[in-house]
Structure formats: C-alpha cells, structure tokens
Amino acid sequence: MEKKIIKIAVVGPESSGKSTVSAALAKHYNTLWVPEYARYYCEGLTGACTLQDELNMYYGQVALEKAMETVLPSHLMICDTTFLTVKIWSDHQLGETPKPVLDGLKVHKYDFYILLKNDLPWEEDPLRDFKGMGDYFLGVWHKELKAINANYQEVGGQTDRLKNAVKAIDNYLFSLNL
C-alpha cells in the first residue's frame, strides 16, 4: 500500500525566510525538504526571464518534488515554495501564466500552506527583484491561495517564526488525527 504523503508548502514574499524555515521544519519533523527549483534555474539565466523559462521552472519544481517523494523518511514533506510562485511571477513580470502551470494548479495539490509574513528585514540577494514590495506580494499570495481554496495559515515573527510555523503545522496535523 502506498503511503499518503502530507505536503506542507512554505510560501510568501521574497526575503520572508522560506528556505530557512523550510530547512528548520524538516529538521524538526525529521523529514526532507524540497528546495526551490527556480532558485537554481535562475542562477543559470543569462538574460531576462521568459515564459518558456517560467514553464521550465514549473516542470522542474514538479519533477523535484516527485523525486523527493521516493526518498522521504516519513509521511511529511516540506516544500520551500511551490510552483504557484511561477504563476505569481509570470503574471507580475510577463503579464500572463503558461497554460500548463494554470492546469497544474488544479491537480498538483499541497495539503497545507504556511504563508510567511513580510516582517523580516530585507536581505540582499542577486536573485531578488522586488525590494519594498513585500506587503504587495503578501496580498497577492493571500489572493492566489484563496483562489485555489488552499488550507493555509499566515505565520510571522522575527524571533519565534519557526515556533509559530511548528504550532500551525501541529494544529493542522492534529486536525487530521495524526
């Protein structure tokens, strides 16, 4: 019998601590975390991002998640963002989202989302483009998560961010009687 994997996605604006929180959550729950494929992809870009690049990032994220499912030490998988990010960036930067991404949103589901608040100091990174727009993108994340009827909780805190994320996940898991 195939084990049911519970997929927890950590999402939010740039510089909101997604990678740090994802890695710490995986350690806390003794499982693996799926890194953000787009970060690695964008490091290799030599020009402006195109719709084809966004599509490649979508397929890469999905493939990376599927590969990680095969080696999980538990039933819980932590995802450092999701390909919903592809939709948000595509819409913002290119004015549209590739159709396979929109179709994927209907079938590639996550069980629970941690939406990180824009309440950390900005950290410079050559792959970040939207300094000063964190509150705007937090609003976009709320809108997009509601549009797909996602089960999510907003989490913040500069010193207790991880503790707050663990509490949100524990409450979610408790609601499943796990």
ROMAR-575256 format. One line per field, with one value per residue: residue number from 1; x, y, z of N, C-alpha, C in turn. Coordinates in nm, 2 decimals. Layout:
N
nr: c(NUM;...)
nu: c(X;...)
nv: c(Y;...)
nw: c(Z;...)
cau: c(X;...)
cav: c(Y;...)
caw: c(Z;...)
cu: c(X;...)
cv: c(Y;...)
cw: c(Z;...)
END
This chain:
178
nr: c(1;2;3;4;5;6;7;8;9;10;11;12;13;14;15;16;17;18;19;20;21;22;23;24;25;26;27;28;29;30;31;32;33;34;35;36;37;38;39;40;41;42;43;44;45;46;47;48;49;50;51;52;53;54;55;56;57;58;59;60;61;62;63;64;65;66;67;68;69;70;71;72;73;74;75;76;77;78;79;80;81;82;83;84;85;86;87;88;89;90;91;92;93;94;95;96;97;98;99;100;101;102;103;104;105;106;107;108;109;110;111;112;113;114;115;116;117;118;119;120;121;122;123;124;125;126;127;128;129;130;131;132;133;134;135;136;137;138;139;140;141;142;143;144;145;146;147;148;149;150;151;152;153;154;155;156;157;158;159;160;161;162;163;164;165;166;167;168;169;170;171;172;173;174;175;176;177;178)
nu: c(0.08;0.06;0.21;0.05;0.14;0.19;0.19;0.35;0.36;0.58;0.54;0.55;0.64;0.94;1.24;1.13;1.20;1.16;1.33;1.50;1.31;1.19;1.40;1.45;1.20;1.19;1.40;1.30;1.07;1.19;1.23;1.25;1.32;1.20;1.39;1.37;1.33;1.34;1.53;1.78;1.76;1.73;1.98;2.14;2.05;2.11;1.99;1.69;1.41;1.18;0.86;0.89;1.11;0.97;0.79;0.97;1.07;0.84;0.80;1.04;1.02;0.80;0.90;1.12;0.99;0.85;1.06;1.17;0.97;1.01;1.21;1.15;1.18;0.96;0.60;0.57;0.63;0.82;0.79;0.98;0.86;0.63;0.51;0.32;0.44;0.55;0.33;0.26;0.49;0.51;0.27;0.31;0.55;0.55;0.29;0.12;0.04;0.19;-0.02;0.01;0.09;-0.13;-0.31;-0.19;-0.22;-0.47;-0.45;-0.21;-0.16;-0.12;-0.12;-0.13;-0.05;0.20;0.20;0.43;0.48;0.56;0.77;1.03;1.37;1.49;1.69;1.97;2.01;2.12;1.92;1.68;1.42;1.23;1.24;1.10;0.84;0.72;0.48;0.29;0.32;0.26;-0.02;-0.09;-0.02;-0.21;-0.45;-0.41;-0.39;-0.64;-0.79;-0.73;-0.85;-0.70;-0.58;-0.45;-0.22;-0.12;0.20;0.42;0.68;0.98;1.16;1.04;0.94;0.98;0.89;0.62;0.54;0.57;0.38;0.15;0.15;0.15;-0.11;-0.26;-0.19;-0.30;-0.57;-0.61;-0.61;-0.36)
nv: c(-0.12;0.22;0.49;0.77;1.09;1.39;1.71;2.00;2.33;2.60;2.93;3.27;3.63;3.76;3.72;3.65;3.44;3.18;2.96;2.92;2.86;2.64;2.44;2.42;2.33;2.08;1.95;1.96;1.80;1.56;1.49;1.54;1.83;2.00;2.19;2.52;2.50;2.70;2.88;2.77;2.73;3.00;3.10;3.03;3.17;3.39;3.60;3.81;3.67;3.45;3.34;3.07;3.00;3.03;2.82;2.61;2.62;2.55;2.28;2.18;2.21;2.05;1.80;1.77;1.76;1.52;1.34;1.36;1.26;0.99;0.93;1.00;1.00;0.99;1.05;1.31;1.59;1.88;2.17;2.41;2.67;2.67;2.58;2.77;3.01;3.05;3.12;3.36;3.52;3.51;3.63;3.89;3.98;3.92;3.94;3.73;3.37;3.06;2.81;2.53;2.56;2.68;2.48;2.28;2.38;2.29;2.02;1.94;1.93;2.08;2.00;2.17;2.51;2.73;3.06;3.30;3.60;3.93;4.04;4.05;4.18;4.30;4.10;4.13;3.98;3.85;3.73;3.84;4.06;4.24;4.44;4.62;4.56;4.37;4.37;4.41;4.18;3.99;4.03;3.95;3.68;3.59;3.63;3.45;3.21;3.19;3.17;2.92;2.77;2.70;2.55;2.73;2.90;3.22;3.31;3.47;3.67;3.77;3.65;3.42;3.28;3.02;2.86;2.94;2.85;2.57;2.53;2.60;2.39;2.16;2.20;2.17;1.90;1.77;1.82;1.64;1.41;1.29)
nw: c(0.00;-0.08;0.08;0.23;0.15;0.32;0.22;0.29;0.23;0.22;0.18;0.04;0.03;-0.13;0.06;0.30;0.46;0.37;0.28;0.50;0.71;0.60;0.59;0.86;0.96;0.84;0.97;1.23;1.21;1.13;0.86;0.50;0.30;0.02;-0.20;-0.35;-0.68;-0.88;-0.79;-0.84;-1.11;-1.21;-1.14;-1.34;-1.56;-1.84;-1.95;-1.96;-1.79;-1.95;-2.07;-2.14;-1.98;-1.73;-1.76;-1.77;-1.51;-1.37;-1.45;-1.36;-1.07;-1.01;-1.09;-0.92;-0.67;-0.70;-0.73;-0.47;-0.31;-0.33;-0.16;0.10;0.45;0.61;0.64;0.59;0.39;0.33;0.15;0.00;-0.10;-0.39;-0.72;-0.75;-0.72;-0.97;-1.12;-0.99;-1.03;-1.31;-1.39;-1.28;-1.39;-1.67;-1.75;-1.80;-1.75;-1.82;-1.98;-1.90;-1.63;-1.51;-1.55;-1.40;-1.14;-1.07;-1.03;-0.90;-0.59;-0.26;0.09;0.31;0.37;0.48;0.51;0.49;0.67;0.57;0.75;0.82;0.82;0.51;0.31;0.10;-0.22;-0.52;-0.68;-0.61;-0.68;-0.60;-0.39;-0.13;-0.20;-0.05;0.11;-0.08;-0.24;-0.04;-0.02;-0.27;-0.25;-0.06;-0.21;-0.43;-0.29;-0.18;-0.41;-0.51;-0.31;-0.09;0.20;0.45;0.67;0.79;0.90;1.12;1.28;1.41;1.59;1.68;1.46;1.35;1.56;1.56;1.31;1.34;1.54;1.39;1.19;1.36;1.47;1.24;1.17;1.39;1.35;1.16;1.29;1.34)
cau: c(0.00;0.13;0.19;-0.01;0.23;0.13;0.28;0.34;0.43;0.62;0.54;0.55;0.71;1.09;1.31;1.05;1.26;1.11;1.43;1.54;1.20;1.17;1.50;1.43;1.09;1.23;1.48;1.21;0.99;1.27;1.20;1.32;1.25;1.22;1.43;1.30;1.39;1.36;1.65;1.89;1.74;1.76;2.12;2.20;2.00;2.20;1.91;1.56;1.32;1.08;0.75;0.95;1.18;0.88;0.74;1.08;1.07;0.73;0.83;1.15;0.97;0.71;0.99;1.20;0.90;0.82;1.18;1.19;0.87;1.06;1.32;1.11;1.19;0.83;0.49;0.56;0.72;0.82;0.83;1.03;0.77;0.56;0.51;0.23;0.53;0.57;0.21;0.27;0.60;0.47;0.16;0.36;0.66;0.52;0.15;0.04;0.10;0.17;-0.13;0.04;0.10;-0.27;-0.37;-0.12;-0.28;-0.59;-0.42;-0.09;-0.21;-0.05;-0.22;-0.13;0.05;0.25;0.23;0.52;0.46;0.67;0.81;1.18;1.45;1.52;1.83;2.00;2.03;2.12;1.80;1.56;1.39;1.11;1.26;1.00;0.71;0.68;0.34;0.21;0.32;0.18;-0.16;-0.11;-0.03;-0.35;-0.55;-0.39;-0.42;-0.79;-0.84;-0.73;-0.92;-0.59;-0.58;-0.32;-0.22;-0.02;0.29;0.52;0.76;1.12;1.24;0.96;0.88;0.98;0.79;0.48;0.52;0.56;0.25;0.05;0.16;0.10;-0.26;-0.31;-0.18;-0.39;-0.70;-0.62;-0.60;-0.23)
cav: c(0.00;0.34;0.58;0.90;1.19;1.51;1.81;2.13;2.43;2.73;3.03;3.41;3.72;3.74;3.76;3.62;3.33;3.05;2.85;2.89;2.80;2.50;2.35;2.40;2.25;1.94;1.90;1.94;1.68;1.45;1.46;1.61;1.95;2.02;2.33;2.59;2.47;2.82;2.95;2.71;2.76;3.14;3.13;3.00;3.26;3.49;3.71;3.82;3.55;3.44;3.24;2.94;2.98;3.00;2.69;2.52;2.62;2.47;2.14;2.14;2.20;1.93;1.68;1.77;1.71;1.38;1.27;1.37;1.17;0.85;0.90;1.06;0.91;1.00;1.08;1.45;1.66;2.02;2.23;2.55;2.74;2.58;2.64;2.88;3.12;3.07;3.20;3.50;3.60;3.53;3.74;4.02;4.03;3.89;3.96;3.60;3.25;2.95;2.72;2.41;2.60;2.70;2.34;2.21;2.42;2.22;1.88;1.93;1.99;2.07;1.98;2.28;2.61;2.83;3.18;3.38;3.74;4.02;4.11;4.03;4.28;4.26;4.06;4.14;3.86;3.88;3.68;3.91;4.18;4.32;4.51;4.72;4.52;4.25;4.38;4.39;4.03;3.91;4.04;3.86;3.54;3.57;3.62;3.33;3.09;3.18;3.13;2.77;2.72;2.64;2.54;2.79;3.00;3.32;3.30;3.57;3.67;3.78;3.56;3.30;3.24;2.87;2.81;2.97;2.76;2.44;2.53;2.59;2.26;2.07;2.21;2.11;1.75;1.73;1.82;1.51;1.30;1.22)
caw: c(0.00;-0.10;0.19;0.20;0.18;0.35;0.16;0.36;0.15;0.29;0.07;0.08;-0.05;-0.12;0.18;0.42;0.54;0.33;0.28;0.64;0.78;0.54;0.64;1.01;0.98;0.80;1.08;1.35;1.18;1.09;0.72;0.40;0.24;-0.13;-0.22;-0.46;-0.81;-0.96;-0.75;-0.91;-1.26;-1.23;-1.12;-1.47;-1.67;-1.89;-2.00;-1.90;-1.78;-2.05;-2.04;-2.15;-1.85;-1.62;-1.78;-1.73;-1.36;-1.32;-1.47;-1.27;-0.94;-1.00;-1.10;-0.80;-0.56;-0.73;-0.69;-0.33;-0.25;-0.33;-0.06;0.22;0.57;0.69;0.56;0.58;0.30;0.34;0.02;0.00;-0.20;-0.48;-0.85;-0.75;-0.74;-1.11;-1.16;-0.94;-1.10;-1.45;-1.40;-1.25;-1.48;-1.81;-1.78;-1.82;-1.70;-1.92;-1.96;-1.82;-1.49;-1.47;-1.54;-1.28;-1.01;-1.04;-1.00;-0.81;-0.46;-0.13;0.19;0.40;0.34;0.57;0.43;0.58;0.66;0.53;0.88;0.85;0.75;0.38;0.28;-0.04;-0.29;-0.67;-0.75;-0.56;-0.77;-0.56;-0.26;-0.10;-0.25;0.02;0.15;-0.21;-0.27;0.06;-0.06;-0.39;-0.20;0.00;-0.32;-0.50;-0.21;-0.17;-0.55;-0.52;-0.19;-0.01;0.35;0.49;0.79;0.79;1.01;1.13;1.40;1.38;1.67;1.70;1.33;1.34;1.66;1.51;1.19;1.40;1.60;1.28;1.13;1.46;1.47;1.11;1.18;1.50;1.29;1.08;1.39;1.33)
cu: c(0.09;0.10;0.14;0.10;0.16;0.23;0.24;0.42;0.46;0.63;0.54;0.63;0.86;1.14;1.22;1.09;1.21;1.21;1.48;1.44;1.18;1.27;1.48;1.31;1.12;1.31;1.39;1.13;1.06;1.23;1.28;1.25;1.29;1.27;1.35;1.38;1.43;1.49;1.77;1.88;1.78;1.91;2.20;2.15;2.10;2.12;1.78;1.48;1.21;0.97;0.80;1.03;1.08;0.82;0.85;1.09;0.96;0.76;0.94;1.10;0.89;0.80;1.07;1.11;0.87;0.94;1.20;1.09;0.92;1.16;1.28;1.13;1.06;0.72;0.47;0.67;0.71;0.87;0.86;0.97;0.71;0.56;0.40;0.31;0.55;0.45;0.22;0.37;0.56;0.37;0.22;0.46;0.63;0.38;0.06;0.12;0.08;0.06;-0.10;0.05;-0.04;-0.34;-0.32;-0.18;-0.40;-0.57;-0.31;-0.12;-0.11;-0.15;-0.24;-0.02;0.08;0.28;0.31;0.50;0.58;0.71;0.95;1.25;1.49;1.67;1.86;2.04;2.02;1.99;1.67;1.55;1.29;1.13;1.16;0.86;0.66;0.53;0.25;0.20;0.25;0.03;-0.18;-0.11;-0.16;-0.45;-0.53;-0.42;-0.57;-0.85;-0.83;-0.78;-0.81;-0.62;-0.44;-0.34;-0.10;0.06;0.39;0.60;0.91;1.20;1.17;0.89;0.87;0.88;0.65;0.45;0.49;0.42;0.13;0.04;0.11;-0.06;-0.32;-0.31;-0.28;-0.53;-0.72;-0.62;-0.47;-0.14)
cv: c(0.12;0.43;0.71;1.01;1.32;1.62;1.94;2.22;2.55;2.83;3.17;3.50;3.69;3.79;3.75;3.50;3.19;2.93;2.81;2.82;2.65;2.40;2.32;2.31;2.10;1.88;1.87;1.82;1.56;1.40;1.54;1.74;1.96;2.17;2.39;2.57;2.60;2.89;2.90;2.74;2.91;3.18;3.11;3.09;3.36;3.61;3.72;3.69;3.56;3.34;3.10;2.91;2.95;2.86;2.58;2.51;2.54;2.32;2.09;2.12;2.08;1.80;1.66;1.72;1.56;1.29;1.26;1.27;1.03;0.82;0.96;0.96;0.91;1.03;1.23;1.51;1.81;2.08;2.37;2.62;2.63;2.65;2.75;3.01;3.15;3.15;3.34;3.58;3.62;3.64;3.88;4.07;4.02;3.91;3.84;3.48;3.14;2.85;2.60;2.44;2.62;2.57;2.26;2.25;2.34;2.07;1.85;2.00;1.98;2.07;2.10;2.38;2.70;2.95;3.27;3.53;3.81;4.11;4.09;4.14;4.22;4.22;4.06;4.00;3.89;3.83;3.74;4.04;4.28;4.38;4.62;4.68;4.40;4.26;4.36;4.24;3.95;3.92;3.95;3.71;3.50;3.55;3.49;3.20;3.07;3.13;2.98;2.70;2.64;2.65;2.61;2.87;3.09;3.31;3.41;3.56;3.67;3.68;3.43;3.25;3.09;2.81;2.83;2.88;2.62;2.43;2.52;2.45;2.15;2.08;2.15;1.95;1.70;1.73;1.70;1.39;1.22;1.24)
cw: c(0.00;0.02;0.15;0.24;0.21;0.31;0.23;0.28;0.23;0.18;0.13;-0.01;-0.04;0.01;0.31;0.50;0.49;0.34;0.42;0.72;0.73;0.59;0.79;1.04;0.94;0.91;1.20;1.33;1.13;0.95;0.63;0.35;0.09;-0.15;-0.34;-0.59;-0.89;-0.92;-0.83;-1.06;-1.29;-1.22;-1.26;-1.59;-1.71;-1.94;-1.92;-1.90;-1.88;-2.00;-2.05;-2.03;-1.74;-1.63;-1.74;-1.58;-1.30;-1.33;-1.38;-1.12;-0.92;-1.00;-0.97;-0.68;-0.58;-0.69;-0.54;-0.26;-0.24;-0.22;0.08;0.34;0.65;0.59;0.53;0.48;0.31;0.21;0.04;-0.12;-0.29;-0.62;-0.86;-0.77;-0.88;-1.16;-1.12;-1.01;-1.25;-1.47;-1.38;-1.35;-1.63;-1.85;-1.81;-1.76;-1.80;-1.88;-1.87;-1.67;-1.44;-1.45;-1.42;-1.15;-0.97;-1.00;-0.90;-0.68;-0.35;-0.02;0.28;0.36;0.46;0.49;0.53;0.56;0.62;0.65;0.92;0.77;0.61;0.37;0.13;-0.10;-0.44;-0.74;-0.70;-0.64;-0.71;-0.42;-0.25;-0.14;-0.17;0.07;0.03;-0.24;-0.17;0.03;-0.18;-0.35;-0.14;-0.11;-0.39;-0.42;-0.19;-0.30;-0.57;-0.40;-0.11;0.14;0.39;0.61;0.77;0.92;1.01;1.25;1.36;1.46;1.70;1.58;1.32;1.44;1.62;1.39;1.25;1.46;1.50;1.22;1.23;1.47;1.35;1.13;1.28;1.44;1.20;1.16;1.37;1.45)
END
